[in-house]
Amino acid sequence: MSEQRTLVLVKPDGVKAQHIGDIIARIEHKGYKIEALKMINATKEQLAKHYQDKVNAPFFPELVSYMQEGPIAGIIVAGTNVVPIIHKMAGATNPGEADWGTVRGDFGREWPDGNLRNVIHTSDSPSEADREIEIWFPEL
Ligand SMILES: Nc1ncnc2c1ncn2[C@@H]1O[C@H](COP(=O)(O)OP(=O)(O)OP(=O)(O)O)[C@@H](O)[C@H]1O
């Protein structure tokens, strides 16, 4: 067990559907600390860095356009072993397959335009969390 920080992004569909509060409530009810919080309009440069392993994927242009459909909320969460626990809170990538009880299972759905929108991003390792926090919170 170690003290960790993780990055949560409430994606444009989650912000539009007014789930920022629901997501923060889940994090706080679980006992974790909100260390930083802000609204962000993601730039293409930030998205290319954040999704560095996806820039050559066929769906990358679709992913960028999704992430720029509106503002996102950036949240740094701190706590003991917080990275895997918050990652588990997000649920499976495709909201149609995510378990009920997870953020994507409870607040996500499949969309008629076929674009994959899945409400939330959470870091998947402590080193990824540090890398991602530098992209979205360079001032810290
Ligand atoms: N086939 C796809 N089509 C469209 N967008 C996709 C596809 N696969 C992934 N994405 C987008 O890229 C993001 C990152 O992909 P990844 O496979 O890392 O999913 P993830 O569930 O967010 O992963 P993790 O939570 O493990 O970081 C996804 O959350 C999703 O928004």
PDBQT file of the ligand as one rigid body, heavy atoms in Angstrom, charges set to zero:
ROOT
HETATM    1  N1  LIG A 201     -12.161   1.322 -30.776  1.00  0.00    +0.000 N 
HETATM    2  C1  LIG A 201     -12.270   2.557 -30.297  1.00  0.00    +0.000 A 
HETATM    3  N2  LIG A 201     -13.013   3.484 -30.928  1.00  0.00    +0.000 NA
HETATM    4  C2  LIG A 201     -13.125   4.735 -30.480  1.00  0.00    +0.000 A 
HETATM    5  N3  LIG A 201     -12.504   5.188 -29.355  1.00  0.00    +0.000 NA
HETATM    6  C3  LIG A 201     -11.753   4.310 -28.680  1.00  0.00    +0.000 A 
HETATM    7  C4  LIG A 201     -11.590   2.953 -29.109  1.00  0.00    +0.000 A 
HETATM    8  N4  LIG A 201     -10.761   2.335 -28.221  1.00  0.00    +0.000 NA
HETATM    9  C5  LIG A 201     -10.426   3.252 -27.300  1.00  0.00    +0.000 A 
HETATM   10  N5  LIG A 201     -11.017   4.435 -27.564  1.00  0.00    +0.000 N 
HETATM   11  C6  LIG A 201     -10.901   5.673 -26.794  1.00  0.00    +0.000 C 
HETATM   12  O1  LIG A 201      -9.583   5.788 -26.304  1.00  0.00    +0.000 OA
HETATM   13  C7  LIG A 201      -9.595   5.822 -24.891  1.00  0.00    +0.000 C 
HETATM   14  C8  LIG A 201      -8.379   5.108 -24.370  1.00  0.00    +0.000 C 
HETATM   15  O2  LIG A 201      -8.412   3.768 -24.794  1.00  0.00    +0.000 OA
HETATM   16  P1  LIG A 201      -8.078   2.613 -23.764  1.00  0.00    +0.000 P 
HETATM   17  O3  LIG A 201      -8.068   1.349 -24.523  1.00  0.00    +0.000 OA
HETATM   18  O4  LIG A 201      -6.863   3.019 -23.008  1.00  0.00    +0.000 OA
HETATM   19  O5  LIG A 201      -9.418   2.620 -22.912  1.00  0.00    +0.000 OA
HETATM   20  P2  LIG A 201      -9.659   2.987 -21.401  1.00  0.00    +0.000 P 
HETATM   21  O6  LIG A 201     -10.734   2.114 -20.894  1.00  0.00    +0.000 OA
HETATM   22  O7  LIG A 201      -9.869   4.447 -21.227  1.00  0.00    +0.000 OA
HETATM   23  O8  LIG A 201      -8.359   2.500 -20.878  1.00  0.00    +0.000 OA
HETATM   24  P3  LIG A 201      -7.751   2.652 -19.528  1.00  0.00    +0.000 P 
HETATM   25  O9  LIG A 201      -8.912   3.039 -18.629  1.00  0.00    +0.000 OA
HETATM   26  O10 LIG A 201      -7.196   1.285 -19.329  1.00  0.00    +0.000 OA
HETATM   27  O11 LIG A 201      -6.696   3.731 -19.657  1.00  0.00    +0.000 OA
HETATM   28  C9  LIG A 201     -10.914   5.163 -24.487  1.00  0.00    +0.000 C 
HETATM   29  O12 LIG A 201     -11.351   5.548 -23.214  1.00  0.00    +0.000 OA
HETATM   30  C10 LIG A 201     -11.819   5.643 -25.583  1.00  0.00    +0.000 C 
HETATM   31  O13 LIG A 201     -12.292   6.976 -25.326  1.00  0.00    +0.000 OA
ENDROOT
TORSDOF 0
